[in-house]
Amino acid sequence: MAVSIRLRREGAKNRPYYKVVVADSRSPRDGKFIEIIGTYDPKKPDHNSTLKLDRAEYWISKGAQPSDTVRSLIKKNKKQVASAPAKTTPEPPVPAAPAEAAPARPIAETAAGEPAES
C-alpha cells in the first residue's frame, strides 16, 4: 500500500481550509484517510498551520511520501519550533506565612463560654 501525506480540503466555497492527512495514495482527495496529523489555513496570515511533527516523521520513516505543499509545511513548522524560545517554567510563588491563629479555647470549656467544673 502506497501511503502519502497530503492535504484534505475542508471549508466553504472561497474559504479553503485543509487538514493534513496520511492516506492511501489511491483514495480520493477528500476520501478515506488513515490519520489526521495537522491543519493548514492558507487565508490566515503569518503562522497558518499546525502539525504533529513526531507523527509526520513517523510516517515518513515508514515510507509515506509527503506532497510538495506538506513538505513545505513540515519545513516551516520545524523552523518555527527551532526558533521558538525554550519555555521556562516560572517558579511558584512562595506562600505567605500563615496568620497567627486565635488562641485555642480550653477543652473543658462549655458552649456558654464558662469553664466546666472538674
N, C-alpha and C positions, 0 to 999 in steps of 0.2 A: 504494500500500500504506500503510495507516494503522498507524503504529508507536506502541506505548505502552511506558512504563517502569512495571513493576508487580511485585508480589510473587509468587513461586512457592513454594508450600508444600512443605516437607520435614519430616522428623522423624516421631516416633511419635505414636500416639494420646495426646491430652492433653499432648503435649510439642511444640508447634509451633516450627518453625524455618523461616525464609524466606530465599530468595535473591532479590536484586533483579535482575530481568532486563529486557532490551529484547526485545520480542516483537511480532509482528504482532497487532494487536488482535482479529483473527478467530480466532486459535488458542486452544485451551483453556488454562485457568489453569496446569495442570501439564504442558502440551504443549510443542510445539516453540518454541524461542526463538532469538534472534539472538546475544545476548551476555550473560554474567553480569557485572554491574558492582558487586555488593556482597552483604552479608548483613544479616539482622536477626533478633535473638533476643529476642522480647517477654518471655520469662520471666527474663531476666538483668537485674539492677538496674543503674542508672547508665548507663554508656556501653554500649549494647547493639547498635550497628550499625557496620558498616564500609562505606565507599562510595568508589568511584573517582570523585571529583568531576569530574576532567577528562573522563572518558568520559560522565558524565551530562550535563555541559554540551555536549559534542559532539553527543550525540543530541538534546538539546532544541533546539540550533541547527539541526538537520536536520529538525525538525518533530515529534519524538516528544512525546507527551503523558504526563506523569507522573501516576500515580494520586494521590489525596489523601494516602495514607499515605507514598508515596515522596516526594512534595513536602515533607512534614513532615520526613522523614529527611534530605533534601538540606539543608533549612534548618538542622537541628540539627548536621549534620556541618560545614557552613560556619561556623557559630558556634563550634564546638569548635576548628576549625583556626585561626580568627582569634584565639581566646583562648589558644591554646597558646603557651607561651613559645618564642621562637626558640632553636633548638638551637645552642649554641656548641660548637665543637669544642675539646676540651681540647688544650693544647699538648703535644706529645710530650715525654716525659722526656729530659733531657739525658743522653747516655751518659756513664758514668763514665770517667775517664782510664784508658787501658789499663795494666795492671800491667806493670812492667818485665820484659822477657823475660830469661831466663837468658842469660849470655854465650855467644855462639856459639863452637863449637869450631873450631879452625883446620881449614882444608880438608885439609891434608896429614896430619891425624891418622888413625891406623888404627883398626880396630874394637877393638883391645885397649887403646886409650887411650894408646898410646905414639906419640910423634912419628915420622913417617916420615922416612927419610933421603933427602935430595935429591941 
